[in-house]
Amino acid sequence: MRKKIQQSMVLILSVTLVIFYVIMALILYTSNLSLLQSEVKQEARYIRMALQISGAQYLEEIDSVDWNTRVTQIDQNGNVLYDSGQGESALENHSARKEVQDAIATGEGEDIRVSDTLGQELYYYAILLDDGSVLRVARGMDGLVKTALNVFPVIGILAVGMTVFALFLARWQTERLIKPINELDLENPLDNSVYEELTPLLEAMDRQNKEKEAVSNMRKEFSANVSHELKTPLTSISGYAEIMKNGMVRPADIPQFSERIYKEARRLITLVEDIIKLSKLDEESVELEKEQVDLFSLTRETVSRLSPQASMKNIRMEVTGEPVVYNGIRQILDEMVYNICENAIKYNHDEGRVTVWVGATLDGPKVSVTDTGIGIPEEHQERIFERFYRVDKSHSKERGGTGLGLSIVKHGAILHGAKVTVDSKPGKGTKIEIHFPREKRGTPPD
């Protein structure tokens, strides 16, 4: 940034100097030309007055006076009667000269061109005399290019001095501009009092810092919860195995201890599987090949797989609705429906009921799962989708939950652009609905 600011300032100065140089050369050229024109015209009038008073011999008297001014007398036919710079006999006919033609026609004329005889750029001014001849006065002048070259040394010295000064000024100004940026407190962006233009950037940094802090806290909490959740079944398995190893279990109790070890091992496997699923959803490393999925058929299959768990608590499950097709990831959709229905069974009363409705609405496909279970207090409803969060912590172990099921549902919904809503009252049951967005239909082929 510092280098770019300095380069920009030097570039601006360089362009400014070039423009100034061109304008100055034009001004000097125009000024010199205007002054020269005034002097030549005045001199021509003096010579005309002298000719009227002294006659033609006046020209011969000034022949050797001033070679910077060329005086020529031309008759009406363009023949040179007198020339102070060359012998009149050596000069060609001047009837085609612009200033001569204008003087004969209007009384005076002027022109700027390179002289054929002198090889120098001259300013010509011609006036008509009383006898019908033309008096022409010419003087050498510097052209625009020569004027520019004459000014160049002055401009060059000025350019060097200005460039050195600009570099010093650019460095000083750059340091002054960048200093507040270098001293920014990145940990507390909004506490900085700097340029107004940086406010959107500082606000974005503040949001990012808060998001990073939230993610960091979530990861710490997740790590702590994972450690605790993994340690519990491992400790149980290790304890039961150690008791059996030391011969402290009667042969009749071995099946009971084996059953406990098996349940804890299954709980550990389920927990690890859920953690892997959630990690894949977080990293979006799941297979993102979408396909047309019949949600009604998928839900019936899911409920069928859960029927043994429901039968153990004498819970009645039914699926109603209509076939509805949605373009999604079958594996993730299956996990979402499975976890919601499984929770409806786990946190239901014995001989309770779970009703699942699948169908199309005006806003898009919907899956609704309603149970007659214990319900969720209002203050917990917004947090049930957090990892390892359980409403009924005292009975979570005996219900067999990992605390990750609804978190998987939340991530799956985000992946599909869907929305999950919860309507629950303690003691009266819970309704969880997945609202899928309505798919845009393409233009049908002709």
C-alpha positions in Angstrom: 0.0 0.0 0.0 2.8 2.4 0.9 4.6 1.7 -2.4 1.4 2.2 -4.4 0.6 5.5 -2.7 4.2 6.8 -3.4 4.1 5.6 -7.0 0.7 7.3 -7.5 1.8 10.6 -6.2 5.0 10.6 -8.4 2.9 9.6 -11.4 0.5 12.4 -10.8 3.4 14.9 -10.4 5.0 13.6 -13.6 1.8 14.0 -15.6 1.3 17.4 -14.1 4.8 18.5 -15.1 4.4 17.3 -18.7 1.0 19.1 -19.0 2.6 22.2 -17.4 5.5 22.0 -19.8 3.3 21.8 -22.9 1.0 24.6 -21.7 4.0 26.8 -20.8 5.6 26.2 -24.3 2.3 27.2 -25.9 1.9 30.3 -23.8 5.5 31.4 -24.5 5.1 30.7 -28.2 1.8 32.6 -28.4 3.2 35.5 -26.3 6.4 35.8 -28.4 4.4 35.7 -31.6 2.0 38.3 -30.4 4.8 40.6 -29.4 6.6 40.0 -32.7 3.5 40.7 -34.7 3.0 44.0 -32.9 6.6 45.1 -33.4 6.7 44.1 -37.1 3.4 45.9 -37.8 4.6 49.0 -36.0 7.9 48.9 -37.9 6.1 48.5 -41.2 4.0 51.6 -40.6 7.2 53.6 -39.7 8.8 52.5 -43.0 5.7 53.3 -45.0 5.6 56.8 -43.4 9.3 57.3 -44.1 8.8 56.3 -47.8 6.0 58.8 -48.2 8.3 61.5 -46.8 11.8 60.6 -48.2 10.9 58.5 -51.2 12.5 55.3 -52.5 16.0 56.3 -51.5 15.1 55.7 -47.9 15.1 51.9 -48.5 18.7 52.1 -49.8 19.7 54.1 -46.7 18.4 51.4 -44.3 19.8 48.5 -46.4 22.6 47.8 -43.9 21.0 49.0 -40.7 19.2 45.9 -39.3 19.6 42.5 -40.8 17.1 41.0 -38.2 14.3 42.7 -40.1 13.9 41.9 -43.8 12.2 44.6 -45.8 10.9 43.9 -49.3 9.0 46.1 -51.9 6.9 44.3 -54.5 5.0 45.8 -57.4 1.4 44.9 -58.3 2.7 42.1 -60.7 4.7 40.4 -57.9 8.1 41.6 -59.1 10.6 42.4 -56.3 11.6 46.1 -56.5 13.7 46.0 -53.4 14.9 43.4 -50.8 17.2 44.1 -47.9 18.3 40.5 -47.5 18.8 39.5 -51.1 19.3 41.3 -54.4 16.0 41.9 -56.0 17.2 40.3 -59.2 17.9 37.1 -57.5 14.4 36.7 -56.1 11.5 35.0 -58.0 8.1 36.5 -58.5 6.1 37.0 -55.3 2.6 37.3 -56.7 1.8 33.9 -55.2 2.7 34.8 -51.6 -0.3 34.9 -49.4 0.5 38.1 -47.5 1.1 39.9 -50.9 -2.2 38.7 -52.3 -4.0 39.8 -49.1 -2.3 43.2 -49.0 -3.3 43.9 -52.7 -6.9 42.7 -52.0 -7.5 44.2 -48.5 -4.7 46.6 -47.8 -2.7 44.4 -45.5 -1.8 40.7 -45.1 0.3 38.4 -42.9 1.7 34.8 -42.9 4.1 32.6 -41.0 6.3 30.1 -43.0 9.8 29.0 -43.6 11.6 31.3 -46.0 12.7 29.6 -49.2 15.8 31.9 -49.5 16.8 32.1 -45.8 15.7 28.6 -44.6 14.3 30.1 -41.4 10.8 30.5 -40.0 9.6 34.1 -40.5 6.6 36.2 -39.7 5.6 38.2 -42.8 3.5 41.4 -42.7 2.6 43.3 -45.9 0.8 46.6 -46.4 -0.3 48.4 -49.6 1.5 51.7 -50.4 -0.1 54.7 -52.1 1.6 53.9 -55.4 0.0 50.5 -55.6 3.2 48.6 -54.6 3.4 46.4 -51.5 5.7 46.9 -48.6 6.5 43.7 -46.8 8.4 43.5 -43.5 9.6 40.1 -42.1 11.4 39.0 -39.0 12.7 35.6 -37.8 10.9 33.8 -35.0 11.3 30.7 -32.9 8.8 28.0 -33.8 6.8 26.0 -31.2 9.3 23.1 -31.2 12.2 25.5 -30.7 10.4 27.4 -28.0 9.7 24.1 -26.2 13.4 23.2 -26.5 14.5 26.5 -25.1 12.2 26.1 -22.1 13.2 22.4 -21.5 16.3 23.1 -19.4 14.3 25.2 -17.0 11.5 22.7 -16.8 14.0 19.9 -16.4 15.6 21.5 -13.4 12.2 22.2 -12.0 11.0 18.6 -12.6 14.0 17.2 -10.8 13.4 19.4 -7.8 9.7 18.8 -7.8 10.3 15.0 -8.1 12.6 15.0 -5.1 10.2 17.0 -3.1 7.3 14.8 -4.2 9.1 11.7 -3.1 9.8 13.2 0.3 6.2 14.4 0.6 4.8 11.1 -0.6 6.9 9.2 2.0 5.8 11.5 4.8 2.2 11.5 3.7 2.1 7.8 3.3 3.5 7.2 6.8 1.0 9.6 8.2 -1.9 7.8 6.4 -0.8 4.3 7.2 0.1 4.8 10.8 -3.5 4.6 12.1 -4.0 1.4 10.1 -0.8 -0.2 11.4 -1.9 0.7 15.0 -5.4 -0.9 14.6 -6.6 -3.0 17.5 -7.7 -6.1 15.5 -9.1 -7.8 18.6 -11.5 -4.9 19.2 -12.1 -3.3 15.7 -14.9 -1.1 16.7 -12.8 0.6 19.4 -10.6 2.1 16.7 -11.1 5.7 15.7 -9.7 5.9 12.2 -10.9 6.8 8.7 -14.7 6.7 8.1 -14.1 4.6 4.9 -12.7 1.8 7.1 -15.9 1.5 9.1 -17.5 -1.3 7.0 -14.2 -3.3 7.1 -13.9 -2.9 10.9 -17.6 -3.9 11.4 -16.9 -7.0 9.2 -13.8 -7.8 11.3 -15.8 -7.4 14.5 -18.5 -9.8 13.2 -15.8 -12.3 12.1 -14.1 -12.1 15.5 -17.4 -12.8 17.3 -18.1 -15.7 14.9 -14.6 -17.1 15.5 -15.1 -16.8 19.3 -18.5 -18.5 19.0 -17.0 -21.3 16.9 -14.1 -21.6 19.3 -16.4 -21.9 22.3 -18.6 -24.3 20.5 -15.6 -26.5 19.7 -14.4 -26.4 23.3 -17.8 -27.4 24.5 -18.1 -30.0 21.8 -14.7 -31.5 22.8 -15.6 -31.5 26.4 -18.9 -33.2 25.7 -17.4 -35.7 23.4 -14.7 -36.6 26.0 -17.4 -37.0 28.6 -19.8 -39.0 26.4 -17.1 -41.4 25.3 -15.6 -41.8 28.7 -18.9 -42.9 30.3 -19.5 -46.0 28.3 -15.8 -46.8 28.2 -15.6 -46.6 32.0 -18.6 -48.9 32.3 -17.2 -51.4 29.9 -13.8 -51.3 31.6 -15.4 -51.7 35.1 -17.6 -54.6 34.1 -14.8 -56.4 32.3 -12.4 -55.9 35.3 -14.9 -57.4 37.7 -15.4 -60.4 35.4 -11.6 -60.7 35.0 -11.0 -60.8 38.7 -13.6 -63.6 39.2 -15.9 -61.4 41.2 -18.9 -62.4 39.2 -20.9 -65.6 39.9 -21.4 -67.8 36.8 -25.2 -67.1 37.0 -24.5 -63.3 36.7 -22.2 -63.5 33.7 -25.1 -63.2 31.1 -26.3 -60.1 32.9 -22.8 -58.5 33.0 -22.3 -59.4 29.3 -25.6 -57.8 28.4 -24.5 -54.6 30.2 -21.1 -54.6 28.4 -22.9 -55.2 25.1 -25.3 -52.3 25.6 -22.5 -49.9 26.6 -20.5 -51.0 23.5 -23.5 -50.4 21.3 -24.0 -47.0 22.8 -20.4 -46.2 22.2 -20.6 -47.3 18.6 -23.8 -45.3 18.0 -22.1 -42.2 19.6 -19.0 -42.6 17.3 -21.2 -43.0 14.3 -23.2 -39.9 15.1 -20.0 -37.9 15.7 -18.7 -39.0 12.3 -22.0 -38.1 10.6 -22.0 -34.7 12.2 -18.4 -34.0 11.3 -19.1 -34.8 7.6 -22.1 -32.5 7.6 -20.0 -29.7 9.2 -17.3 -30.2 6.6 -19.8 -30.7 3.8 -17.8 -33.8 2.8 -21.0 -35.9 2.3 -21.8 -37.1 -1.2 -23.8 -34.3 -2.7 -25.4 -36.3 -5.4 -29.1 -35.3 -5.3 -31.9 -37.4 -6.7 -35.6 -37.5 -6.8 -36.8 -38.9 -3.5 -40.3 -39.9 -2.6 -40.5 -38.6 1.0 -43.7 -40.5 1.7 -42.1 -43.9 0.7 -38.8 -43.0 2.5 -40.8 -42.2 5.7 -42.7 -45.5 5.6 -39.4 -47.4 5.3 -37.9 -45.4 8.2 -41.0 -46.1 10.5 -40.8 -49.7 9.5 -37.2 -49.9 10.7 -38.2 -48.3 14.0 -41.2 -50.6 14.7 -39.2 -53.0 17.0 -38.2 -50.1 19.3 -41.8 -48.8 19.2 -43.1 -52.4 20.0 -40.9 -52.6 23.1 -42.9 -49.6 24.6 -46.2 -50.6 23.0 -46.1 -47.3 21.0 -48.5 -47.1 18.1 -47.0 -45.6 14.9 -48.8 -44.6 11.8 -47.9 -42.8 8.6 -50.4 -40.7 6.7 -50.3 -38.3 3.8 -49.5 -38.6 0.1 -46.5 -39.3 -2.1 -44.4 -36.2 -2.7 -41.1 -36.1 -4.6 -38.2 -33.9 -3.5 -34.8 -33.5 -5.1 -32.4 -34.2 -2.2 -29.7 -36.5 -0.8 -31.4 -39.7 0.1 -29.0 -40.7 2.9 -29.3 -37.3 4.7 -33.1 -37.2 4.3 -33.3 -40.7 5.8 -31.1 -39.7 8.8 -33.3 -36.6 9.4 -36.6 -38.5 9.4 -35.1 -41.4 11.4 -33.7 -39.2 14.2 -36.9 -37.2 14.6 -39.1 -40.4 14.7 -36.5 -42.2 17.0 -36.7 -39.2 19.5 -40.5 -39.4 19.3 -40.3 -43.0 20.5 -37.5 -42.5 23.1 -39.3 -39.6 24.9 -42.8 -41.0 24.7 -44.8 -42.7 27.3 -45.5 -46.5 27.2 -48.5 -47.2 25.1 -48.1 -43.8 23.5 -48.6 -42.8 19.9 -46.5 -41.3 17.1 -48.2 -39.9 14.0 -46.2 -39.0 10.9 -47.7 -37.0 8.1 -46.0 -36.4 4.7 -47.3 -34.4 1.9 -47.2 -31.3 -0.3 -48.2 -27.8 0.9 -48.4 -24.4 -0.9 -44.9 -23.6 0.4 -43.4 -27.0 -0.5 -43.1 -30.6 0.8 -43.5 -31.2 4.6 -42.7 -34.0 7.0 -44.6 -33.7 10.4 -43.9 -36.0 13.4 -46.3 -35.7 16.4 -45.9 -37.7 19.6 -47.8 -38.0 22.9 -44.6 -37.9 24.9 -43.2 -35.9 27.8 -42.9 -32.7 25.8 -40.3 -30.0 25.9 -40.4 -26.8 28.1 -40.5 -23.6 26.1 -37.1 -22.4 27.4 -35.4 -25.5 26.0 -37.0 -25.6 22.6 -34.5 -23.4 20.9 -31.5 -25.4 22.2 -32.6 -29.0 21.5 -30.7 -28.9 18.2 -27.4 -28.1 19.9 -24.9 -30.9 20.1 -25.2 -33.1 23.3 -28.0 -30.9 24.6 -30.6 -32.9 26.5 -33.7 -31.7 28.2 -34.1 -34.8 30.4 -30.5 -35.2 31.5 -31.4 -37.5 34.4 -32.9 -40.1 32.2 -30.8 -39.6 29.1 -28.6 -42.6 29.7 -31.5 -45.0 30.2 -33.2 -43.7 27.1 -30.0 -44.4 25.1 -29.7 -41.0 23.3 -26.3 -39.6 22.2 -27.5 -35.9 22.2 -26.5 -35.6 18.5 -29.6 -36.8 16.7 -31.4 -33.4 16.4 -28.1 -31.7 15.6 -27.8 -34.0 12.6 -31.4 -33.0 11.7 -30.5 -29.3 11.9 -27.4 -29.7 9.7 -29.3 -31.8 7.2 -32.0 -29.1 6.9 -29.4 -26.4 6.3 -27.9 -28.6 3.5 -31.3 -28.8 1.8 -32.4 -25.3 2.5 -35.2 -26.6 4.7 -36.6 -25.2 8.0 -37.3 -27.2 11.2 -40.0 -26.0 13.6 -40.9 -27.3 17.1 -44.3 -27.0 18.8 -44.3 -28.7 22.2 -45.9 -28.5 25.7 -44.7 -30.4 28.7 -46.9 -33.5 29.4 -48.9 -33.0 26.1 -46.4 -34.1 23.5 -44.3 -32.6 20.7 -44.7 -31.8 17.0 -41.5 -31.4 14.9 -41.9 -30.4 11.3 -39.4 -30.2 8.4 -40.5 -27.6 5.8 -38.7 -28.2 2.5 -38.6 -25.3 0.0 -40.8 -25.5 -3.1 -38.6 -26.4 -6.1 -38.6 -24.1 -9.1 -39.9 -25.8 -12.1 -38.0 -25.3 -15.4 -39.6 -24.4 -18.6 -41.1 -27.5 -20.3 -39.5 -28.5 -23.6 -41.3 -27.7 -26.8 
